[in-house]
Amino acid sequence: MKKLSVIFTLLAALVVVVSCSDVKRNPSRNYMPDMAYSRAVETYSDHSGLNNDGINYDARNVKGTVSRNEDVIYQTPADTTGLYASEAVMVNPLPALDSTGKVEAERLFLINCGICHGTKLDGNGPLYKGGEGPFPAKPAAFLGDAKYESMSEGTMFHAITYGKNLMGSYASQLTPKQRWMVIHYIKDKQAEAKGGSEAAASAPAAAPKADSTAKK
Amino acid sequence: MFAFCQLTVIFLHPIPDIFSTLSTDILRNMNYQSRIAKTSIFSILLLLVISFQNLKAQDGKALFQANCASCHAVNKVLTGPALAGVEERVPDKKLLHDWIRNNAKVLASGNKYFNDLKAAYNNTPMSTFEALSDADIDAILKYVSTPVKEEAKTTPAGGEGEEKGSDNSLLFGILSLILAVITLILLQVNSNLKKLSDDKEGVPAFEPVPFYRNKTYITLFMLVLFVIGGYYIIQGAIGLGRNKNYQPEQPIFYSHKVHAGTNQINCLYCHGGAQLGKQANIPSLNICMNCHMAINEYSDKSEKLYREDGTEVNGTAEIQKLYSYTGWDPKQRKYANEPKPIEWVRIHNLPDHVYFNHSQHVVAGKQACQTCHGEIQKENEVYQFADLSMGWCINCHRETKVQFTNNKFYSIYEKFHDQMKDSIKNKDGEMIANPHKLDSITVETIGGTECQKCHY
């Protein structure tokens, strides 16, 4: 009888040990939690009860809020016609990029745009991968597509700010100044490519046709 | 060039299969003499036909991708409608061609179907394609109406179970246990032999004491218990409030492996705050929707997703959860419902008496995210990689070398930078070998371990 209970206890202990997962789903205990978890109102804490405590809190910015150091303030509302007639005449307010500006603009492009529009600006980023990637629509090819080579800077700016077709708004990721820097970068690259291939490629408008003949 | 490669791959692929099945058929039915000649002629013909058809199909695909794919997909509603079955919806071939070439003219002519269609898609105007020939449009329509053949799914053979890194501590534990048992046996043998020899020599033996009342054994046991117990008590006390390996379940199964690994999205795309200030922000939902407005399913062809406990995750259902939070209605393609915030479970938390700034480490310190967060691009569920203890911080500050090159932030430490140079100018302006040359400057050298840098 005594032996049996010993065996039983050992078996139970074994089951407990085996069933213990090493995935840590709960946080550790704290000895003095008052400093570990802030009492002050912090980012990413629960703000739902603040208004009940008599604190006026709104998660959203007051309309028209401009961030500090924002030297380009853009107020044009979203275009609902899709024609971009009034925005197309806007010109880039920034002077041409110097060498550090170019590096920074390239960095911004690669982080925010390259994922769809491709690191080579060919509209074939890792999300599209020639139709194999998860993104179902073909992103704009800034190089090799006459439509985007002739697109005005203002239209581009508006498209980055408010999104266009399946592209979302990048207003929360890029400041207006950064948007203009990225546009400078795209236009510089387009000018570079044009300067290099002007002599070689004769008809850029018939790009898809030229492609298919090249295959044969 | 790329398109050409792709073409050759598709072009070459189906031929060997058909070729071989066909030749075996012929082998059975024909007599020997004419067999070789006929087979070869037949196969050449077949090859021509197949290649021609493939070329046509490929042509349509290339044209589709070049002209239509930015707004249309074959089976999915994007900016414009899905194009499969367009010829059934618009039986008039001429009208369809006119529409594709210049939709503004068709709209102006007052065609009801197309005007309604435009209204149904938020009045987004379609681009015009005057340059497309009739043959081009036919090729596109043919591509669009041909159902895409599902390629046989290749699942990697075996390798389903995850290989866990072999843990040596178990091996060492077993080994020391065996050694301990051997020692005990040897001790027992020794005492028995001693007793035997004592008996032989006529020395009176003591009354044998059972091992659990033997004072030596009890002392040894107590010592071992003290060391092991003390170790665990101290470890537990140090571990209070530390959360290394904390891996909570999140409201949405968001896989960093899929996003940052497979799809190569830069960390700063979503967590841009890491380069701007103290917090590496949790992205707001509009950033998710930049892509997920269009990506509304997790493809079956992709790698299957599993939670840490081994249960499978339905990626498409997780994307649907995102829609329920943002209020996005994928059918109407707009934000139709009331949005609500996702309450992600916070993993990394520093106590209130510590100041930590992301931008200081990412921009000035030029550290990769992985230094502190581990190989996040390989994690399906995020866990806390570092224990975020003070010892861990200090250790890194002692070992990490300051990166002075192209780093304006540390320009005030010019003196240190000069000390790293091989040669310096002396008082007369001549270059001499640097007598105080330092190989590198660590963060500690420039004050990275001073208390008030992080506690103030």
Interface residues (C-beta under 8 A of the other chain):
Chain A: S21 V23 K24 R25 N26 P27 S28 R29 N30 Y31 P33 M35 A36 Y37 S38 R39 A40 T43 Y44 D46 A59 T80 T81 G82 L83 L110 I111 N112 I115 G123 P126 L127 G130 G131 G133 P134 F135 P136 A137 K138 P139 A140 K147 G163 N165 L166 M167 G168 S169 Y170 S172 Q173 A205 A206 A207 P208 K209 D211 S212 A214 K215 K216
Chain B: F2 A3 F4 Q6 L7 L55 Q58 D59 A62 L63 Q65 A66 N67 A69 S70 C71 H72 A73 K76 L78 T79 N123 T124 P125 S127 A131 D136 G239 L240 G241 R242 N243 N245 Y246 Q247 P248 E249 N263 Q264 I265 N266 L268 Y269 G272 Q279 N281 I282 S284 N286 I287 M289 N290 C291 M293 A294 I295 Y298 S299 S302 E308 D309 P341 E343 R346 N349 P351 D352 H353 Y383
